[in-house]
C-alpha cells in the first residue's frame, strides 16, 4: 500500500493514478484494498488547514476527524469526493460540496447496531451507577454499596428523540429489555411508531415530563444545536437518566451541568461532547454521576470493518465515474462535471 504519515509521502509516478487523502487510517484490510488502486496519503491529523499541501493534490478525501469548509474546497480543484466515516456531516460544508459537484458519501446502516448497543450499555451503566461504584471500590470504600444508587429499569419508560435507523434499533433493544418506549420525531408519522408497538408523542415537552430515560438520536444542524437547554431540562421528570450517542452540540452543556447538580438529571452517559477531542477539564467530569466515552459508539470491531469497507467502496466507485447511492447530497450529481458520466 502506498501511504503517508503527515511528514512522509511515497508518490506514484503514473500520471493517471488518483490520490486519496485520509485524515486517519481506516481498517487495514480496506487500506490495503484502496492502496492497490490509488495513491494513498494518511495525514494522521484533524487539522485540514495545516495539511492543505496534500489536499490540493487529492481527488478524494476520507475524513474520520476534522472539518472541511468552502475555503478548503476552493483550494482543492481536483477534489471529486468527500467521504465521512459514519453518517454525520456536520463537519462538512455540504452546500459548498454540492455546488462543486462533490458527493459527500456516508456509511449509512453500517454502524447501526454498534451505536444502539453502546447507547443501551450507557443507559445501564448510569442506571446501575457503575463508574462511581468502581472508582470508590478501588479506593477501598467498599461501603459505597450502602449508597443504594442503583435502580432497575424493567417497566420504566424510555423516550427516544429522533426515530431514524439508530433510534429504531435502540427502541427495539429497549423494548426487548422490558422498557416501555415513547417516541418523539416530528418527521415520522404516528401510525409508523404505533405499528412498531411504541407510544407516539407529538409534543416534546410532554415526552420530557413523562419518561424516566431519555435517549437522543438527532443530527447536528442549526435547528438542533442546543436542542436540550434550560427550558427542556426544567420540563423533565425529576431524576431523569440521559443518554446521548448522537452529537455533543445538541445538548447545552452548562444547562446539563446545572440540571445534574440540582438532581433533575440523576445521571448522564454520553459518547459525544461539544468539544472534541474531549476537554478533560470540562466541569461535567467533576460529577460522579456523569460518564463520557470518547466518541466510540460506532467503533466496535465489527462496525469499524463494515464502515471502512463502505467508505472505500464509495470513494473508488465515485472516482471511477459511478454514482454511488450512499451520499448525503445526491444533488451533487446534477453538477455539469457529472455530464460526462451520464447514463
TORSE-6205 format. One line per 10 residues: number of its first residue (from 1); for each residue x, y, z of C-alpha. Coordinates in nm, 3 decimals, decimal comma, padded with zeros to 5 digits. Example, Ala and Ser with C-alpha at 12.3 -4.5 7.8 and 13.67 -1.06 7.14 Angstrom:
2
1	01,230 -00,450 00,780 | 01,367 -00,106 00,714
//
This chain:
343
1	00,000 00,000 00,000 | 00,128 00,343 -00,087 | 00,074 00,557 00,219 | 00,199 00,855 00,404 | 00,217 00,997 00,752 | 00,198 01,371 00,787 | 00,567 01,402 00,703 | 00,620 01,120 00,454 | 00,469 01,055 00,114 | 00,550 00,789 -00,140
11	00,429 00,924 -00,471 | 00,329 00,713 -00,769 | 00,478 00,826 -01,097 | 00,191 00,716 -01,323 | 00,012 01,033 -01,436 | -00,336 00,879 -01,442 | -00,326 00,745 -01,083 | -00,550 00,937 -00,847 | -00,470 01,038 -00,490 | -00,695 00,983 -00,190
21	-00,614 01,158 00,138 | -00,723 01,010 00,472 | -00,734 01,221 00,786 | -00,666 00,894 00,970 | -00,635 00,536 00,851 | -00,937 00,306 00,842 | -00,930 -00,072 00,884 | -00,610 -00,226 00,747 | -00,788 -00,456 00,500 | -00,970 -00,161 00,343
31	-00,647 00,041 00,337 | -00,471 -00,240 00,152 | -00,754 -00,265 -00,098 | -00,769 00,105 -00,185 | -00,388 00,122 -00,190 | -00,389 -00,115 -00,485 | -00,595 00,133 -00,688 | -00,481 00,482 -00,590 | -00,205 00,677 -00,423 | -00,291 00,688 -00,051
41	-00,194 00,971 00,183 | -00,259 00,932 00,556 | -00,234 01,262 00,741 | -00,285 01,144 01,100 | -00,424 01,490 01,163 | -00,764 01,652 01,202 | -00,631 01,996 01,107 | -00,714 02,034 00,739 | -00,560 02,382 00,721 | -00,215 02,253 00,813
51	-00,247 01,968 00,558 | -00,356 02,180 00,264 | -00,047 02,087 00,057 | -00,157 01,722 00,046 | -00,525 01,806 -00,001 | -00,462 02,023 -00,307 | -00,334 01,711 -00,484 | -00,627 01,492 -00,381 | -00,919 01,365 -00,584 | -01,069 01,206 -00,273
61	-01,073 01,295 00,097 | -01,173 01,045 00,367 | -01,240 01,235 00,686 | -01,271 01,050 01,015 | -01,197 01,354 01,232 | -01,176 01,719 01,133 | -01,363 01,976 00,927 | -01,372 02,079 00,565 | -01,532 02,401 00,455 | -01,570 02,616 00,146
71	-01,228 02,776 00,194 | -01,050 02,440 00,176 | -01,258 02,323 -00,121 | -01,172 02,642 -00,308 | -00,806 02,546 -00,283 | -00,861 02,184 -00,390 | -00,975 02,191 -00,756 | -00,914 01,818 -00,807 | -01,138 01,711 -00,520 | -01,416 01,484 -00,653
81	-01,542 01,305 -00,341 | -01,554 01,362 00,035 | -01,619 01,053 00,245 | -01,738 01,064 00,604 | -01,653 00,773 00,831 | -02,011 00,735 00,955 | -02,327 00,931 00,886 | -02,273 01,270 01,050 | -02,197 01,553 00,807 | -02,195 01,846 01,050
91	-01,819 01,886 00,992 | -01,861 01,923 00,615 | -01,990 02,228 00,429 | -02,235 02,018 00,231 | -02,376 02,315 00,040 | -02,030 02,408 -00,084 | -01,961 02,049 -00,184 | -02,291 02,018 -00,370 | -02,224 02,341 -00,558 | -01,896 02,195 -00,680
101	-02,045 01,860 -00,777 | -01,864 01,680 -00,494 | -02,067 01,391 -00,348 | -02,036 01,353 00,030 | -02,054 00,981 00,099 | -02,186 00,837 00,424 | -02,172 00,485 00,565 | -02,545 00,453 00,619 | -02,652 00,145 00,811 | -02,303 00,005 00,871
111	-02,279 00,109 01,237 | -02,644 00,099 01,345 | -02,621 -00,198 01,579 | -02,292 -00,077 01,727 | -02,433 00,264 01,822 | -02,759 00,118 01,952 | -02,576 -00,130 02,174 | -02,347 00,142 02,308 | -02,650 00,358 02,386 | -02,812 00,080 02,586
121	-02,481 00,000 02,757 | -02,451 00,360 02,877 | -02,813 00,352 02,991 | -02,747 00,052 03,214 | -02,412 00,188 03,331 | -02,570 00,506 03,468 | -02,877 00,325 03,598 | -02,651 00,094 03,800 | -02,406 00,373 03,898 | -02,122 00,152 03,777
131	-01,847 00,411 03,741 | -01,878 00,563 04,088 | -01,904 00,219 04,247 | -01,591 00,109 04,061 | -01,390 00,422 04,144 | -01,481 00,419 04,513 | -01,429 00,044 04,545 | -01,076 00,082 04,404 | -01,010 00,348 04,668 | -01,103 00,098 04,937
141	-01,451 00,237 05,005 | -01,630 -00,097 04,999 | -01,928 00,051 05,177 | -02,012 00,278 04,885 | -02,255 -00,008 04,829 | -02,471 00,144 05,101 | -02,541 00,445 04,881 | -02,801 00,232 04,701 | -02,781 00,443 04,387 | -02,867 00,159 04,150
151	-03,215 00,138 04,001 | -03,400 -00,124 03,797 | -03,518 -00,027 03,451 | -03,774 -00,301 03,393 | -04,113 -00,140 03,339 | -03,980 00,215 03,323 | -04,044 00,441 03,026 | -03,772 00,539 02,780 | -03,804 00,833 02,544 | -03,643 00,816 02,200
161	-03,592 01,155 02,036 | -03,509 01,104 01,669 | -03,653 00,792 01,509 | -03,409 00,716 01,232 | -03,246 00,377 01,187 | -03,035 00,405 01,504 | -03,324 00,537 01,711 | -03,540 00,248 01,589 | -03,279 -00,016 01,671 | -03,226 00,138 02,015
171	-03,601 00,138 02,077 | -03,622 -00,227 01,976 | -03,348 -00,331 02,217 | -03,502 -00,128 02,498 | -03,844 -00,280 02,442 | -03,690 -00,629 02,440 | -03,542 -00,540 02,780 | -03,890 -00,470 02,919 | -03,888 -00,091 02,899 | -04,188 00,097 02,768
181	-04,089 00,321 02,478 | -04,220 00,662 02,373 | -04,103 00,829 02,053 | -04,077 01,194 01,952 | -03,987 01,278 01,594 | -04,185 01,546 01,406 | -04,083 01,388 01,073 | -04,226 01,043 01,148 | -04,594 00,952 01,127 | -04,786 00,843 01,435
191	-04,901 00,528 01,254 | -04,541 00,426 01,184 | -04,447 00,447 01,552 | -04,758 00,273 01,679 | -04,731 -00,010 01,427 | -04,395 -00,091 01,586 | -04,552 -00,116 01,929 | -04,432 00,215 02,072 | -04,614 00,522 02,205 | -04,614 00,822 01,974
201	-04,562 01,159 02,142 | -04,630 01,466 01,933 | -04,515 01,718 02,193 | -04,155 01,725 02,316 | -04,240 01,886 02,648 | -04,493 01,615 02,724 | -04,240 01,345 02,644 | -03,975 01,506 02,865 | -04,215 01,514 03,158 | -04,320 01,151 03,128
211	-04,011 00,938 03,062 | -03,752 00,800 03,304 | -03,477 00,760 03,043 | -03,410 00,994 02,751 | -03,202 00,883 02,452 | -03,107 01,131 02,180 | -03,066 01,033 01,814 | -03,060 01,364 01,629 | -02,824 01,502 01,365 | -02,643 01,824 01,449
221	-02,782 02,112 01,242 | -02,856 02,474 01,318 | -03,209 02,367 01,413 | -03,086 02,110 01,665 | -02,788 02,293 01,813 | -02,862 02,339 02,184 | -03,176 02,126 02,141 | -03,173 02,044 02,512 | -03,136 02,365 02,709 | -03,259 02,503 03,040
231	-03,626 02,505 02,937 | -03,612 02,143 02,829 | -03,433 02,032 03,146 | -03,690 02,220 03,354 | -03,965 02,024 03,178 | -03,808 01,688 03,260 | -03,929 01,441 03,514 | -03,729 01,454 03,837 | -03,445 01,201 03,843 | -03,419 01,156 03,468
241	-03,146 00,940 03,312 | -02,998 01,094 02,996 | -02,802 00,923 02,717 | -02,654 01,090 02,411 | -02,473 00,895 02,139 | -02,565 01,138 01,861 | -02,378 01,470 01,860 | -02,247 01,678 02,150 | -02,378 02,010 02,025 | -02,742 01,912 02,066
251	-02,706 01,950 02,445 | -02,627 02,282 02,611 | -02,362 02,150 02,849 | -02,391 02,433 03,103 | -02,762 02,357 03,134 | -02,688 01,986 03,170 | -02,437 02,056 03,448 | -02,691 02,265 03,638 | -02,962 02,001 03,591 | -02,731 01,730 03,725
261	-02,622 01,940 04,022 | -02,987 02,005 04,106 | -03,083 01,639 04,074 | -03,325 01,696 03,787 | -03,098 01,466 03,586 | -02,993 01,182 03,814 | -02,718 01,064 03,580 | -02,597 01,110 03,225 | -02,396 00,894 02,988 | -02,265 01,048 02,667
271	-02,043 00,937 02,382 | -02,018 01,287 02,236 | -01,944 01,633 02,374 | -01,944 01,987 02,239 | -01,565 01,993 02,229 | -01,387 01,704 02,057 | -01,130 01,574 02,120 | -01,278 01,580 02,469 | -01,174 01,858 02,703 | -01,067 01,675 03,022
281	-01,124 01,994 03,218 | -01,497 02,009 03,145 | -01,679 02,071 03,471 | -01,910 01,781 03,388 | -01,623 01,548 03,483 | -01,647 01,680 03,838 | -01,978 01,496 03,875 | -01,969 01,134 03,995 | -02,289 01,056 03,803 | -02,153 01,162 03,463
291	-01,995 00,915 03,217 | -01,834 01,012 02,886 | -01,681 00,778 02,630 | -01,460 00,925 02,352 | -01,700 00,911 02,054 | -01,658 00,535 02,015 | -02,019 00,414 01,985 | -01,974 00,344 01,614 | -01,628 00,190 01,654 | -01,698 -00,165 01,757
301	-01,464 -00,407 01,581 | -01,742 -00,525 01,353 | -01,868 -00,177 01,268 | -01,516 -00,047 01,206 | -01,463 -00,309 00,936 | -01,805 -00,255 00,777 | -01,775 00,124 00,773 | -01,418 00,106 00,640 | -01,525 -00,118 00,352 | -01,823 00,102 00,272
311	-01,611 00,418 00,274 | -01,351 00,269 00,040 | -01,613 00,123 -00,193 | -01,783 00,461 -00,219 | -01,465 00,653 -00,291 | -01,347 00,407 -00,557 | -01,691 00,398 -00,716 | -01,717 00,776 -00,748 | -01,359 00,816 -00,870 | -01,438 00,565 -01,146
321	-01,735 00,777 -01,255 | -02,015 00,576 -01,093 | -02,296 00,738 -00,896 | -02,256 00,579 -00,555 | -02,602 00,571 -00,391 | -02,497 00,630 -00,029 | -02,442 01,004 -00,044 | -02,584 01,278 00,175 | -02,615 01,522 -00,116 | -02,741 01,342 -00,428
331	-02,797 01,683 -00,591 | -02,420 01,691 -00,643 | -02,478 01,456 -00,936 | -02,670 01,736 -01,111 | -02,350 01,938 -01,147 | -02,210 01,975 -01,502 | -01,896 01,785 -01,406 | -02,113 01,471 -01,398 | -02,243 01,519 -01,755 | -01,959 01,310 -01,890
341	-02,083 01,021 -01,674 | -02,443 01,045 -01,792 | -02,607 00,709 -01,834
//
